[in-house]
Amino acid sequence: MNGTNTDISLILDSMETLPLEKAMAIDLMERFDEKFVGSAQHLPGILKGIQNQFLVQSTGSKRFSEYKTLYWDTTNLDFFKDHSRGKSKRAKIRKRLYTETNTSFLEIKRSVSGKTFKTRVRTEFNESFSENDQSFLTLNGFDCATLTPVLYIEYQRIILWDKAMEGRMTIDLVFTPYRHEKTDIFDNIFIFEIKGSRAYINKTIRSIDYPIDRNRTSFTKYGIGLIHNREMDTKNAKGLFSIYKKLLKLNQPFDE
């Protein structure tokens, strides 16, 4: 994806920026999310078409952010199963490291009838829970004794902010799920997410001169990563398995 990555970098460098410190003051902890996936070869064209509508989040001269996330689940993988079954109320528990600032948070991400609610607390990025972590989880209704770390995911993220600050888009690249060793990298796909109100999401989809709506999906990085790293039968994976198969197809190398 080297040629594509160069094209993406050139477009991002030409865009107006929003410094990280200003972006951190904008609250989108409660929102609706819509996800899309596609082949990375189409991303430069999408970005070129919307570059005047958005600000790109920046840390100094950097336009890409590096994310490292560790997900917890129960021994029965209840969080994963809730998503794969399409349960309207579900949750994820994760630690996320933001490498640019070397800060990490323990996060609880809940989805209730399609709306996302996120709460978090500062923590150390490791495979254990501190006393403060345990208090945070207990306060939010989770039993730490039932939780175990199951999956790491790393990726590069582009963050684009609507100039009116109504919402934002994130574009994730070089998706790398693993448990102990990094063996496979999804480096020919992008994961596109629009975050904000329902009206903002629909308006943004219409503003993109590319049929991105065809690739709307219930994609979950945790769910797809778990399927990829474990032998999951179709009974447990259900709808996510077809998304995973599509992702494998999209990730096939293309001619630059």
ABEGO torsion letter per residue (X at the ends): XAAAAAAAAAAAAABBBBBAAAAAABBAABBBBBBBBBBAAAAAAAAAAAAAABBBBBBEABABBBBBBBBBBBAAGAAAAAAAAGBABBBBBBBBBBAAAGBBBBBBBBBBGGBBBBBBBBBBBBABBBAAAAAAAAAAGBBAAABBBABBBBBBBBBBBBAAGABBBBBBBGBBBBAABBABBBAABBBBBBBEBAAAAAAAAAABBBBAAAABBABBAAAAAAAAABBBBAAAAEAAAAAAAAAAAAABBBBX
